[in-house]
């Protein structure tokens, strides 16, 4: 995953810190779609790898939007809207 983002990104930002105390814990969060497939007949329309590539490409093509939503400016909006 990281190499895919590195290939497409001019600046590399590491947003996934390694936490040694959680080694192996991520297996609990793996998606098992067998229940939704069995109960609803749903199957994904694209593979995980395709979806990941499309997601990375979208974020790289929309850096202005990304900069806006990660700037912290929303805090001012919420402060104004929900001030007590």
N, CA and C atoms as an extended XYZ file, in Angstrom:
252
Properties=species:S:1:pos:R:3:atomname:S:1:resname:S:1:resid:I:1 pbc="F F F"
N         0.817       -1.183        0.000 N   UNK     1
C         0.000        0.000        0.000 CA  UNK     1
C         0.860        1.246        0.000 C   UNK     1
N         1.823        1.296        0.888 N   UNK     2
C         2.640        2.489        1.018 CA  UNK     2
C         3.405        2.774       -0.269 C   UNK     2
N         3.886        1.725       -0.966 N   UNK     3
C         4.633        1.957       -2.200 CA  UNK     3
C         3.727        2.543       -3.281 C   UNK     3
N         2.461        2.167       -3.303 N   UNK     4
C         1.510        2.730       -4.258 CA  UNK     4
C         1.349        4.230       -4.025 C   UNK     4
N         1.192        4.620       -2.790 N   UNK     5
C         1.054        6.046       -2.473 CA  UNK     5
C         2.339        6.795       -2.781 C   UNK     5
N         3.479        6.182       -2.506 N   UNK     6
C         4.770        6.828       -2.759 CA  UNK     6
C         4.975        7.100       -4.243 C   UNK     6
N         4.562        6.169       -5.078 N   UNK     7
C         4.735        6.326       -6.519 CA  UNK     7
C         3.931        7.499       -7.049 C   UNK     7
N         2.793        7.773       -6.444 N   UNK     8
C         1.878        8.762       -6.980 CA  UNK     8
C         1.930       10.105       -6.260 C   UNK     8
N         2.669       10.208       -5.219 N   UNK     9
C         2.627       11.403       -4.390 CA  UNK     9
C         3.948       12.141       -4.406 C   UNK     9
N         3.892       13.456       -4.572 N   UNK    10
C         5.110       14.252       -4.598 CA  UNK    10
C         5.698       14.377       -3.203 C   UNK    10
N         4.864       14.540       -2.221 N   UNK    11
C         5.345       14.622       -0.842 CA  UNK    11
C         4.775       13.449       -0.060 C   UNK    11
N         5.593       12.805        0.678 N   UNK    12
C         5.186       11.621        1.436 CA  UNK    12
C         4.872       12.019        2.863 C   UNK    12
N         3.688       11.704        3.315 N   UNK    13
C         3.290       11.960        4.683 CA  UNK    13
C         2.949       10.619        5.311 C   UNK    13
N         3.631       10.267        6.378 N   UNK    14
C         3.363        8.991        7.038 CA  UNK    14
C         2.234        9.184        8.044 C   UNK    14
N         1.060        8.653        7.713 N   UNK    15
C        -0.096        8.799        8.586 CA  UNK    15
C        -0.425        7.507        9.327 C   UNK    15
N         0.427        6.516        9.192 N   UNK    16
C         0.180        5.254        9.872 CA  UNK    16
C         1.365        4.922       10.771 C   UNK    16
N         1.369        5.469       11.973 N   UNK    17
C         2.493        5.183       12.870 CA  UNK    17
C         2.502        3.718       13.294 C   UNK    17
N         3.675        3.198       13.483 N   UNK    18
C         3.809        1.819       13.937 CA  UNK    18
C         3.770        1.805       15.456 C   UNK    18
N         2.839        1.052       16.000 N   UNK    19
C         2.715        0.935       17.446 CA  UNK    19
C         3.039       -0.501       17.828 C   UNK    19
N         4.168       -0.695       18.430 N   UNK    20
C         4.596       -2.051       18.771 CA  UNK    20
C         3.631       -2.733       19.750 C   UNK    20
N         3.000       -1.958       20.617 N   UNK    21
C         2.102       -2.573       21.595 CA  UNK    21
C         0.848       -3.149       20.943 C   UNK    21
N         0.569       -2.777       19.692 N   UNK    22
C        -0.613       -3.272       19.006 CA  UNK    22
C        -0.271       -4.303       17.932 C   UNK    22
N         0.928       -4.780       17.922 N   UNK    23
C         1.331       -5.748       16.894 CA  UNK    23
C         0.355       -6.923       16.873 C   UNK    23
N        -0.198       -7.208       15.715 N   UNK    24
C        -1.122       -8.326       15.569 CA  UNK    24
C        -2.571       -8.003       15.871 C   UNK    24
N        -2.840       -6.885       16.500 N   UNK    25
C        -4.217       -6.542       16.865 CA  UNK    25
C        -5.070       -6.209       15.639 C   UNK    25
N        -4.449       -5.752       14.573 N   UNK    26
C        -5.209       -5.352       13.398 CA  UNK    26
C        -5.935       -6.517       12.743 C   UNK    26
N        -5.537       -7.734       13.024 N   UNK    27
C        -6.227       -8.886       12.457 CA  UNK    27
C        -7.683       -8.927       12.902 C   UNK    27
N        -7.978       -8.368       14.064 N   UNK    28
C        -9.351       -8.347       14.559 CA  UNK    28
C       -10.255       -7.504       13.677 C   UNK    28
N        -9.672       -6.541       12.984 N   UNK    29
C       -10.460       -5.598       12.209 CA  UNK    29
C       -10.548       -5.971       10.728 C   UNK    29
N       -10.046       -7.123       10.363 N   UNK    30
C       -10.125       -7.555        8.971 CA  UNK    30
C       -11.583       -7.777        8.594 C   UNK    30
N       -11.940       -7.383        7.381 N   UNK    31
C       -13.325       -7.494        6.935 CA  UNK    31
C       -13.601       -8.906        6.433 C   UNK    31
N       -14.684       -9.468        6.920 N   UNK    32
C       -15.170      -10.759        6.438 CA  UNK    32
C       -16.544      -10.499        5.831 C   UNK    32
N       -16.605      -10.466        4.520 N   UNK    33
C       -17.848      -10.129        3.823 CA  UNK    33
C       -18.742      -11.347        3.586 C   UNK    33
N       -18.417      -12.485        4.158 N   UNK    34
C       -19.194      -13.692        3.871 CA  UNK    34
C       -20.639      -13.569        4.352 C   UNK    34
N       -20.892      -12.899        5.468 N   UNK    35
C       -22.261      -12.764        5.972 CA  UNK    35
C       -23.113      -11.915        5.028 C   UNK    35
N       -22.606      -10.792        4.586 N   UNK    36
C       -23.378       -9.941        3.681 CA  UNK    36
C       -23.553      -10.626        2.320 C   UNK    36
N       -22.559      -11.411        1.927 N   UNK    37
C       -22.690      -12.168        0.676 CA  UNK    37
C       -23.773      -13.227        0.813 C   UNK    37
N       -23.767      -13.930        1.934 N   UNK    38
C       -24.739      -15.011        2.167 CA  UNK    38
C       -26.152      -14.451        2.364 C   UNK    38
N       -26.291      -13.426        3.211 N   UNK    39
C       -27.614      -12.913        3.557 CA  UNK    39
C       -28.236      -12.033        2.472 C   UNK    39
N       -27.429      -11.241        1.796 N   UNK    40
C       -27.968      -10.279        0.841 CA  UNK    40
C       -27.550      -10.526       -0.600 C   UNK    40
N       -26.611      -11.451       -0.800 N   UNK    41
C       -26.132      -11.721       -2.147 CA  UNK    41
C       -25.200      -10.640       -2.686 C   UNK    41
N       -24.695       -9.800       -1.799 N   UNK    42
C       -23.825       -8.695       -2.214 CA  UNK    42
C       -22.406       -9.188       -2.442 C   UNK    42
N       -21.809       -8.720       -3.515 N   UNK    43
C       -20.387       -8.956       -3.757 CA  UNK    43
C       -19.778       -7.632       -4.203 C   UNK    43
N       -18.531       -7.389       -3.879 N   UNK    44
C       -17.902       -6.128       -4.273 CA  UNK    44
C       -17.788       -6.021       -5.791 C   UNK    44
N       -17.915       -4.798       -6.309 N   UNK    45
C       -17.839       -4.603       -7.758 CA  UNK    45
C       -16.397       -4.456       -8.231 C   UNK    45
N       -15.484       -4.125       -7.321 N   UNK    46
C       -14.058       -4.027       -7.652 CA  UNK    46
C       -13.252       -4.675       -6.539 C   UNK    46
N       -12.010       -5.013       -6.839 N   UNK    47
C       -11.153       -5.629       -5.821 CA  UNK    47
C       -10.658       -4.569       -4.851 C   UNK    47
N       -10.165       -5.021       -3.721 N   UNK    48
C        -9.593       -4.108       -2.733 CA  UNK    48
C        -8.465       -3.297       -3.359 C   UNK    48
N        -7.598       -3.960       -4.123 N   UNK    49
C        -6.460       -3.286       -4.736 CA  UNK    49
C        -6.905       -2.213       -5.716 C   UNK    49
N        -7.947       -2.523       -6.524 N   UNK    50
C        -8.482       -1.531       -7.463 CA  UNK    50
C        -9.065       -0.333       -6.712 C   UNK    50
N        -9.815       -0.619       -5.664 N   UNK    51
C       -10.412        0.445       -4.867 CA  UNK    51
C        -9.365        1.313       -4.204 C   UNK    51
N        -8.310        0.690       -3.713 N   UNK    52
C        -7.232        1.441       -3.084 CA  UNK    52
C        -6.550        2.350       -4.097 C   UNK    52
N        -6.272        1.826       -5.270 N   UNK    53
C        -5.643        2.626       -6.320 CA  UNK    53
C        -6.528        3.805       -6.705 C   UNK    53
N        -7.826        3.548       -6.898 N   UNK    54
C        -8.749        4.616       -7.266 CA  UNK    54
C        -8.838        5.672       -6.163 C   UNK    54
N        -8.831        5.233       -4.916 N   UNK    55
C        -8.898        6.170       -3.791 CA  UNK    55
C        -7.664        7.049       -3.741 C   UNK    55
N        -6.485        6.445       -3.851 N   UNK    56
C        -5.240        7.211       -3.842 CA  UNK    56
C        -5.221        8.197       -5.009 C   UNK    56
N        -5.593        7.731       -6.191 N   UNK    57
C        -5.631        8.610       -7.369 CA  UNK    57
C        -6.590        9.773       -7.162 C   UNK    57
N        -7.760        9.516       -6.558 N   UNK    58
C        -8.737       10.585       -6.340 CA  UNK    58
C        -8.165       11.645       -5.400 C   UNK    58
N        -7.574       11.213       -4.302 N   UNK    59
C        -7.005       12.180       -3.358 CA  UNK    59
C        -5.887       12.990       -4.010 C   UNK    59
N        -5.067       12.351       -4.826 N   UNK    60
C        -3.982       13.078       -5.490 CA  UNK    60
C        -4.508       14.040       -6.541 C   UNK    60
N        -5.630       13.727       -7.155 N   UNK    61
C        -6.232       14.614       -8.150 CA  UNK    61
C        -7.034       15.740       -7.498 C   UNK    61
N        -7.299       15.639       -6.203 N   UNK    62
C        -8.120       16.622       -5.503 CA  UNK    62
C        -7.389       17.185       -4.294 C   UNK    62
N        -6.138       17.572       -4.500 N   UNK    63
C        -5.328       18.065       -3.378 CA  UNK    63
C        -5.863       19.373       -2.798 C   UNK    63
N        -6.510       20.208       -3.633 N   UNK    64
C        -7.079       21.452       -3.107 CA  UNK    64
C        -8.163       21.143       -2.075 C   UNK    64
N        -9.032       20.202       -2.394 N   UNK    65
C       -10.070       19.785       -1.452 CA  UNK    65
C        -9.436       19.205       -0.192 C   UNK    65
N        -8.436       18.349       -0.374 N   UNK    66
C        -7.770       17.711        0.753 CA  UNK    66
C        -7.123       18.746        1.661 C   UNK    66
N        -6.440       19.733        1.065 N   UNK    67
C        -5.820       20.793        1.864 CA  UNK    67
C        -6.876       21.547        2.654 C   UNK    67
N        -8.018       21.798        2.040 N   UNK    68
C        -9.091       22.532        2.709 CA  UNK    68
C        -9.637       21.752        3.912 C   UNK    68
N        -9.917       20.473        3.722 N   UNK    69
C       -10.537       19.705        4.801 CA  UNK    69
C        -9.546       19.295        5.890 C   UNK    69
N        -8.253       19.416        5.626 N   UNK    70
C        -7.266       19.075        6.650 CA  UNK    70
C        -6.598       20.307        7.257 C   UNK    70
N        -7.068       21.487        6.880 N   UNK    71
C        -6.433       22.727        7.349 CA  UNK    71
C        -6.781       23.065        8.789 C   UNK    71
N        -7.882       22.526        9.290 N   UNK    72
C        -8.327       22.874       10.632 CA  UNK    72
C        -9.315       24.029       10.638 C   UNK    72
N        -9.587       24.623        9.465 N   UNK    73
C       -10.513       25.757        9.371 CA  UNK    73
C       -11.914       25.378        9.845 C   UNK    73
N       -12.281       24.126        9.735 N   UNK    74
C       -13.599       23.694       10.175 CA  UNK    74
C       -13.819       23.969       11.658 C   UNK    74
N       -12.742       24.013       12.430 N   UNK    75
C       -12.881       24.291       13.866 CA  UNK    75
C       -13.516       25.653       14.102 C   UNK    75
N       -13.146       26.644       13.290 N   UNK    76
C       -13.738       27.979       13.411 CA  UNK    76
C       -15.231       27.924       13.103 C   UNK    76
N       -15.598       27.176       12.083 N   UNK    77
C       -17.004       27.028       11.725 CA  UNK    77
C       -17.789       26.427       12.893 C   UNK    77
N       -17.287       25.343       13.449 N   UNK    78
C       -17.997       24.703       14.549 CA  UNK    78
C       -18.033       25.573       15.785 C   UNK    78
N       -16.974       26.315       16.021 N   UNK    79
C       -16.982       27.241       17.163 CA  UNK    79
C       -18.063       28.299       16.977 C   UNK    79
N       -18.195       28.834       15.774 N   UNK    80
C       -19.207       29.857       15.507 CA  UNK    80
C       -20.620       29.264       15.567 C   UNK    80
N       -20.809       28.069       15.050 N   UNK    81
C       -22.139       27.470       14.981 CA  UNK    81
C       -22.624       26.948       16.334 C   UNK    81
N       -21.696       26.482       17.136 N   UNK    82
C       -22.081       25.814       18.381 CA  UNK    82
C       -21.543       26.515       19.618 C   UNK    82
N       -21.242       27.790       19.495 N   UNK    83
C       -20.745       28.560       20.654 CA  UNK    83
C       -21.850       28.649       21.698 C   UNK    83
N       -21.445       28.577       22.929 N   UNK    84
C       -22.443       28.632       24.024 CA  UNK    84
C       -22.525       30.019       24.573 C   UNK    84
